[in-house]
Amino acid sequence: MLNTDLARLDVEAIKSEEQGKKSKLLWAAYETAMNDYPLKYYKDLLTDYENAVRADQQAAEQAELEKEEKAKAKAERAEKAAKRKSKGAETDVEMEDGADAANR
């Protein structure tokens, strides 16, 4: 049976099974199925999951934007510091060494 195929679960058969080699997540899904919830419960469960995924994505996007803004601000500060350092170099005048001037 493929995962995409839907098959009716026999709740009584599931109740008589043990976890065995089933993963914890699969067993948790079986236990949820054993409770025989109405369809609305599962729809609400999926809606809550989708909202949580969206919230995680928005938080990740916000963190990425903040990271980019910090990097941009850091680059601007570095650029300003470089400009301040270079201003002194523009006003410097080359002077001859004392020994060179005496030999002339």
Contact map, one row per residue, 1 for C-alpha under 8 A:
11101000000000000000000000000000000000000000000000000000000000000000000000000000000000000000000000000000
11111000000000000000000000000000000000000000000000000000000000000000000000000000000000000000000000000000
11111100000000000000000000000000000000000000000000000000000000000000000000000000000000000000000000000000
01111100000000000000000000000000000000000000000000000000000000000000000000000000000000000000000000000000
11111110000000000000000000000000000000000000000000000000000000000000000000000000000000000000000000000000
00111111000000000000000000000000000000000000000000000000000000000000000000000000000000000000000000000000
00001111100000000000000000000000000000000000000000000000000000000000000000000000000000000000000000000000
00000111110000000000000000000000000000000000000000000000000000000000000000000000000000000000000000000000
00000011111001000000000000000000100000000000000000000000000000000000000000000000000000000000000000000000
00000001111111000000000000000000000000000000000000000000000000000000000000000000000000000000000000000000
00000000111111100000000000000000110100000000000000000000000000000000000000000000000000000000000000000000
00000000011111110000000000000000010000000000000000000000000000000000000000000000000000000000000000000000
00000000011111111000000000000000000000000000000000000000000000000000000000000000000000000000000000000000
00000000111111111000000000000100010000000000000000000000000000000000000000000000000000000000000000000000
00000000001111111100000000000000010000000000000000000000000000000000000000000000000000000000000000000000
00000000000111111100000000000000000000000000000000000000000000000000000000000000000000000000000000000000
00000000000011111110000000000000000000000000000000000000000000000000000000000000000000000000000000000000
00000000000000111111000000000000000000000000000000000000000000000000000000000000000000000000000000000000
00000000000000001111111000100000000000000000000000000000000000000000000000000000000000000000000000000000
00000000000000000111110000000000000000000000000000000000000000000000000000000000000000000000000000000000
00000000000000000011111000000000000000000000000000000000000000000000000000000000000000000000000000000000
00000000000000000011111101100000000000000000000000000000000000000000000000000000000000000000000000000000
00000000000000000010111111100000000000000000000000000000000000000000000000000000000000000000000000000000
00000000000000000000011111110000000000000000000000000000000000000000000000000000000000000000000000000000
00000000000000000000001111111000000000000000000000000000000000000000000000000000000000000000000000000000
00000000000000000000011111111100000000000000000000000000000000000000000000000000000000000000000000000000
00000000000000000010011111111110000000000000000000000000000000000000000000000000000000000000000000000000
00000000000000000000000111111111000000000000000000000000000000000000000000000000000000000000000000000000
00000000000000000000000011111111100000000000000000000000000000000000000000000000000000000000000000000000
00000000000001000000000001111111110000000000000000000000000000000000000000000000000000000000000000000000
00000000000000000000000000111111111000000000000000000000000000000000000000000000000000000000000000000000
00000000000000000000000000011111111110000000000000000000000000000000000000000000000000000000000000000000
00000000101000000000000000001111111110000000000000000000000000000000000000000000000000000000000000000000
00000000001101100000000000000111111100000000000000000000000000000000000000000000000000000000000000000000
00000000000000000000000000000011111110000000000000000000000000000000000000000000000000000000000000000000
00000000001000000000000000000001111111000000000000000000000000000000000000000000000000000000000000000000
00000000000000000000000000000001101111101100000000000000000000000000000000000000000000000000000000000000
00000000000000000000000000000000000111111100000000000000000000000000000000000000000000000000000000000000
00000000000000000000000000000000000011111110000000000000000000000000000000000000000000000000000000000000
00000000000000000000000000000000000001111111000000000000000000000000000000000000000000000000000000000000
00000000000000000000000000000000000011111111100000000000000000000000000000000000000000000000000000000000
00000000000000000000000000000000000011111111110000000000000000000000000000000000000000000000000000000000
00000000000000000000000000000000000000111111111000000000000000000000000000000000000000000000000000000000
00000000000000000000000000000000000000011111111100000000000000000000000000000000000000000000000000000000
00000000000000000000000000000000000000001111111110000000000000000000000000000000000000000000000000000000
00000000000000000000000000000000000000000111111111000000000000000000000000000000000000000000000000000000
00000000000000000000000000000000000000000011111111100000000000000000000000000000000000000000000000000000
00000000000000000000000000000000000000000001111111110000000000000000000000000000000000000000000000000000
00000000000000000000000000000000000000000000111111111000000000000000000000000000000000000000000000000000
00000000000000000000000000000000000000000000011111111100000000000000000000000000000000000000000000000000
00000000000000000000000000000000000000000000001111111110000000000000000000000000000000000000000000000000
00000000000000000000000000000000000000000000000111111111000000000000000000000000000000000000000000000000
00000000000000000000000000000000000000000000000011111111100000000000000000000000000000000000000000000000
00000000000000000000000000000000000000000000000001111111110000000000000000000000000000000000000000000000
00000000000000000000000000000000000000000000000000111111111000000000000000000000000000000000000000000000
00000000000000000000000000000000000000000000000000011111111100000000000000000000000000000000000000000000
00000000000000000000000000000000000000000000000000001111111110000000000000000000000000000000000000000000
00000000000000000000000000000000000000000000000000000111111111000000000000000000000000000000000000000000
00000000000000000000000000000000000000000000000000000011111111100000000000000000000000000000000000000000
00000000000000000000000000000000000000000000000000000001111111110000000000000000000000000000000000000000
00000000000000000000000000000000000000000000000000000000111111111000000000000000000000000000000000000000
00000000000000000000000000000000000000000000000000000000011111111100000000000000000000000000000000000000
00000000000000000000000000000000000000000000000000000000001111111110000000000000000000000000000000000000
00000000000000000000000000000000000000000000000000000000000111111111000000000000000000000000000000000000
00000000000000000000000000000000000000000000000000000000000011111111100000000000000000000000000000000000
00000000000000000000000000000000000000000000000000000000000001111111110000000000000000000000000000000000
00000000000000000000000000000000000000000000000000000000000000111111111000000000000000000000000000000000
00000000000000000000000000000000000000000000000000000000000000011111111100000000000000000000000000000000
00000000000000000000000000000000000000000000000000000000000000001111111110000000000000000000000000000000
00000000000000000000000000000000000000000000000000000000000000000111111111000000000000000000000000000000
00000000000000000000000000000000000000000000000000000000000000000011111111100000000000000000000000000000
00000000000000000000000000000000000000000000000000000000000000000001111111110000000000000000000000000000
00000000000000000000000000000000000000000000000000000000000000000000111111111000000000000000000000000000
00000000000000000000000000000000000000000000000000000000000000000000011111111100000000000000000000000000
00000000000000000000000000000000000000000000000000000000000000000000001111111110000000000000000000000000
00000000000000000000000000000000000000000000000000000000000000000000000111111111000000000000000000000000
00000000000000000000000000000000000000000000000000000000000000000000000011111111100000000000000000000000
00000000000000000000000000000000000000000000000000000000000000000000000001111111110000000000000000000000
00000000000000000000000000000000000000000000000000000000000000000000000000111111111000000000000000000000
00000000000000000000000000000000000000000000000000000000000000000000000000011111111100000000000000000000
00000000000000000000000000000000000000000000000000000000000000000000000000001111111110000000000000000000
00000000000000000000000000000000000000000000000000000000000000000000000000000111111111000000000000000000
00000000000000000000000000000000000000000000000000000000000000000000000000000011111111100000000000000000
00000000000000000000000000000000000000000000000000000000000000000000000000000001111111110000000000000000
00000000000000000000000000000000000000000000000000000000000000000000000000000000111111111000000000000000
00000000000000000000000000000000000000000000000000000000000000000000000000000000011111111100000000000000
00000000000000000000000000000000000000000000000000000000000000000000000000000000001111111110000000000000
00000000000000000000000000000000000000000000000000000000000000000000000000000000000111111111000000000000
00000000000000000000000000000000000000000000000000000000000000000000000000000000000011111111000000000000
00000000000000000000000000000000000000000000000000000000000000000000000000000000000001111111000000000000
00000000000000000000000000000000000000000000000000000000000000000000000000000000000000111111100000000000
00000000000000000000000000000000000000000000000000000000000000000000000000000000000000011111110000000000
00000000000000000000000000000000000000000000000000000000000000000000000000000000000000000011111000000000
00000000000000000000000000000000000000000000000000000000000000000000000000000000000000000001111100000000
00000000000000000000000000000000000000000000000000000000000000000000000000000000000000000000111110000000
00000000000000000000000000000000000000000000000000000000000000000000000000000000000000000000011111011000
00000000000000000000000000000000000000000000000000000000000000000000000000000000000000000000001111111000
00000000000000000000000000000000000000000000000000000000000000000000000000000000000000000000000111111100
00000000000000000000000000000000000000000000000000000000000000000000000000000000000000000000000011111110
00000000000000000000000000000000000000000000000000000000000000000000000000000000000000000000000111111111
00000000000000000000000000000000000000000000000000000000000000000000000000000000000000000000000111111111
00000000000000000000000000000000000000000000000000000000000000000000000000000000000000000000000001111111
00000000000000000000000000000000000000000000000000000000000000000000000000000000000000000000000000111111
00000000000000000000000000000000000000000000000000000000000000000000000000000000000000000000000000011111
